[in-house]
Amino acid sequence: MKKSNFAVIEELKVMMRQMDRLREGFRIEKEEAIQDSGAEPLEKFRRRAQSYYRMRLAGFSREILRIRRSISSDLPAREEAEDLAEICRRQALELDAHLVSTPSRLLRARREGSSVDDV
């Protein structure tokens, strides 16, 4: 039995909430790493961004693609489901760029002696 596009939309909304929670967890860990002095907490934060956050996001991205493939062109709400799938894909790409650039930028600022709070 085919899944309705309304069910697909609900699944995509869940994925968006999961990405929001991932972003929030990343923000909290970033704040904790900034509070500590020295480069070691930021190095640890960068490793965690690579090994945990980006891996989780990669799983979300695969799930978004799987969900996107289940959109039915002959059922109602096709355009809405496709639009939301595209929004999810873009949000995942944006979050991935953030997960890569933020730790590196903070480390560079700390090494250059400027305040990481300014970054």
ZIRA-V169413 format. One record per backbone hydrogen bond with DSSP energy under -0.5 kcal/mol. NH is the residue of the N-H (numbers start at 1). CO is the residue of the C=O. E is the energy in kcal/mol with one decimal. If there is no record, write none. Layout:
NH/CO/E
NH/CO/E
This chain:
8/4/-1.7
9/5/-2.4
10/6/-1.9
11/7/-2.2
12/8/-2.5
13/9/-2.1
14/10/-1.9
15/11/-2.1
16/12/-2.2
17/13/-2.1
18/14/-2.4
19/15/-2.3
20/16/-2.2
21/17/-2.3
22/18/-2.2
23/19/-2.5
24/20/-2.2
25/21/-2.5
26/22/-2.2
27/23/-2.3
28/24/-2.3
29/25/-2.3
30/26/-2.3
31/27/-2.4
32/28/-2.0
33/29/-2.4
34/30/-2.3
35/31/-1.7
36/32/-1.1
43/39/-2.5
44/40/-2.6
45/41/-2.1
46/42/-2.4
47/43/-2.4
48/44/-2.4
49/45/-2.3
50/46/-1.8
51/47/-3.0
52/48/-2.6
53/48/-1.6
54/49/-2.4
56/52/-2.6
57/53/-2.3
58/54/-2.1
59/55/-1.7
60/56/-2.1
61/57/-2.7
62/58/-2.2
63/59/-2.2
64/60/-2.6
65/61/-2.1
66/62/-2.3
67/63/-2.8
68/64/-2.8
69/65/-1.9
70/66/-0.6
70/67/-1.3
71/68/-1.5
73/71/-0.5
75/72/-1.0
78/75/-0.6
81/77/-2.2
82/78/-2.7
83/79/-2.8
84/80/-2.4
85/81/-2.3
86/82/-2.1
87/83/-2.2
88/84/-2.5
89/85/-2.3
90/86/-2.5
91/87/-2.6
92/88/-2.4
93/89/-2.1
94/90/-2.7
95/91/-2.5
96/92/-2.3
97/93/-2.1
98/94/-2.0
99/95/-2.6
100/96/-1.6
101/97/-2.7
102/98/-2.1
104/100/-0.9
105/101/-2.7
106/102/-2.5
107/103/-2.4
108/104/-2.4
109/105/-2.2
110/106/-2.3
111/107/-2.6
112/108/-2.0
113/110/-0.8
114/109/-1.5
118/115/-1.4
119/116/-0.8
